[in-house]
Amino acid sequence: MAVKIKLKRLGKIRSPHYRIIVADSRTRRDGRAIEEIGLYHPVQNPSRIEVDSERVQYWLGVGAQPTEPVAAILKVTGDWQKFKGLPAPEPMKVAEPKADKKVLFEAAAKESADEPKGEAITKKAKKADKKADEADKAESSTESTGA
């Protein structure tokens, strides 16, 4: 029986998630698997790749053949080089840990509490100023028509 290491697609349309599986080469893409040995989430930035290196080495050692996409993933993780006895590749990029939302909220609340309560950005027009503006408009309109 020919055994392949291949990807099993999960997820919705335009949101793929894959599991790296070991299966008989005659089974369909999302069919029954002998064993699941990893995850691949290409939509995340950087792509999330988790592989059980020990199980990959075992399956490669007993003759399982990786498909082209899985071979590329194994080259990125360094498992293919370990199997072939080649030098290890450069380390993978790892996503930065997200900041704690509670800490960010408390910091923002502290900043807003420290700011002095001032006047509004746009000042309110006073009644005296309105009357003066109306008088200026009336004079300018009589000058333009009277001249």
C-alpha positions as CSV (number, residue, x, y, z in Angstrom):
1,M,0.0,0.0,0.0
2,A,1.4,3.4,-1.0
3,V,1.2,5.9,1.8
4,K,1.2,9.7,1.2
5,I,1.7,12.7,3.5
6,K,-0.9,15.2,2.2
7,L,-3.1,18.1,3.1
8,K,-6.7,17.7,4.3
9,R,-8.7,20.9,3.6
10,L,-11.0,22.3,6.3
11,G,-12.7,25.7,6.8
12,K,-15.1,27.8,4.8
13,I,-14.9,29.3,1.4
14,R,-11.9,31.7,1.1
15,S,-10.9,30.7,4.7
16,P,-8.9,27.5,4.2
17,H,-7.3,25.6,7.1
18,Y,-5.4,22.4,6.4
19,R,-4.4,19.4,8.5
20,I,-1.2,17.5,7.5
21,I,-2.3,13.9,7.4
22,V,-0.8,10.5,6.5
23,A,-3.2,8.5,4.3
24,D,-3.4,5.8,1.7
25,S,-2.7,7.4,-1.7
26,R,-6.0,6.1,-3.1
27,T,-8.2,7.9,-0.6
28,R,-9.8,11.2,-1.6
29,R,-8.4,14.6,-0.4
30,D,-10.6,15.0,2.6
31,G,-11.1,11.3,3.2
32,R,-10.1,8.9,6.0
33,A,-6.6,9.5,7.4
34,I,-4.3,7.1,9.1
35,E,-2.9,9.8,11.3
36,E,-2.9,13.6,11.7
37,I,0.6,15.0,12.1
38,G,0.2,18.7,11.8
39,L,-1.6,21.9,11.0
40,Y,-1.3,24.6,8.3
41,H,-3.2,27.8,8.3
42,P,-2.1,29.9,5.3
43,V,-4.4,32.9,5.9
44,Q,-2.8,34.0,9.1
45,N,0.2,36.4,8.9
46,P,2.7,34.8,9.1
47,S,1.3,31.4,8.2
48,R,0.7,29.1,11.1
49,I,2.6,25.8,10.7
50,E,2.6,23.2,13.4
51,V,4.2,19.8,12.7
52,D,4.9,16.8,14.9
53,S,8.5,16.4,13.9
54,E,8.9,13.0,15.5
55,R,6.0,11.5,13.7
56,V,7.0,13.1,10.3
57,Q,10.5,11.5,10.7
58,Y,8.9,8.1,11.4
59,W,6.6,8.2,8.4
60,L,9.3,9.4,6.1
61,G,11.5,6.6,7.4
62,V,9.0,3.9,6.6
63,G,8.5,5.2,3.0
64,A,5.6,7.7,3.1
65,Q,5.9,10.1,0.2
66,P,4.9,13.8,0.8
67,T,2.9,15.7,-1.8
68,E,4.5,18.8,-3.3
69,P,2.7,21.3,-0.9
70,V,3.6,19.2,2.1
71,A,7.2,18.8,0.9
72,A,7.4,22.7,0.7
73,I,6.0,22.9,4.3
74,L,8.4,20.3,5.6
75,K,11.3,22.3,4.0
76,V,10.2,25.4,5.8
77,T,10.0,23.6,9.2
78,G,13.3,21.8,8.6
79,D,12.0,18.3,8.8
80,W,12.8,17.5,5.2
81,Q,16.4,18.6,5.7
82,K,16.7,16.6,8.9
83,F,15.4,13.5,7.1
84,K,17.8,14.0,4.2
85,G,20.8,14.9,6.4
86,L,21.1,18.4,5.0
87,P,21.9,21.6,7.0
88,A,18.9,23.2,8.7
89,P,17.1,26.2,7.2
90,E,16.8,29.6,8.8
91,P,14.2,29.8,11.6
92,M,10.5,30.4,10.7
93,K,8.8,33.7,11.4
94,V,6.7,33.7,14.5
95,A,3.7,35.9,15.1
96,E,4.2,38.6,17.7
97,P,2.2,37.9,20.9
98,K,-0.9,40.1,21.1
99,A,-1.1,42.7,23.8
100,D,-3.5,42.1,26.6
101,K,-6.7,44.0,26.0
102,K,-7.3,44.6,29.7
103,V,-3.9,46.3,30.1
104,L,-4.5,48.5,27.1
105,F,-7.9,49.5,28.3
106,E,-6.6,50.4,31.8
107,A,-3.8,52.5,30.2
108,A,-6.2,54.4,28.0
109,A,-8.6,55.0,31.0
110,K,-5.7,56.3,33.0
111,E,-4.6,58.7,30.3
112,S,-8.1,60.1,29.9
113,A,-8.4,60.5,33.6
114,D,-5.1,62.5,33.8
115,E,-6.2,65.0,31.2
116,P,-7.6,68.2,32.6
117,K,-11.3,68.9,31.8
118,G,-11.0,72.0,29.6
119,E,-13.4,74.0,27.5
120,A,-14.9,72.7,24.3
121,I,-12.7,73.0,21.2
122,T,-15.1,75.3,19.4
123,K,-16.3,78.2,21.6
124,K,-19.9,79.1,21.7
125,A,-20.9,82.4,20.1
126,K,-22.3,84.9,22.6
127,K,-25.5,86.8,21.9
128,A,-23.7,90.1,21.8
129,D,-21.4,88.8,19.1
130,K,-24.4,87.6,17.0
131,K,-26.1,91.0,17.1
132,A,-22.9,92.7,16.1
133,D,-22.4,90.3,13.2
134,E,-26.0,90.9,12.0
135,A,-25.5,94.7,12.2
136,D,-22.4,94.4,10.1
137,K,-24.2,92.4,7.5
138,A,-27.0,94.9,7.3
139,E,-24.6,97.8,6.8
140,S,-22.6,96.0,4.1
141,S,-25.8,95.1,2.2
142,T,-27.1,98.7,2.3
143,E,-23.7,100.0,1.1
144,S,-23.5,97.6,-1.9
145,T,-27.1,98.6,-3.1
146,G,-26.8,102.3,-2.2
147,A,-23.6,103.0,-4.1
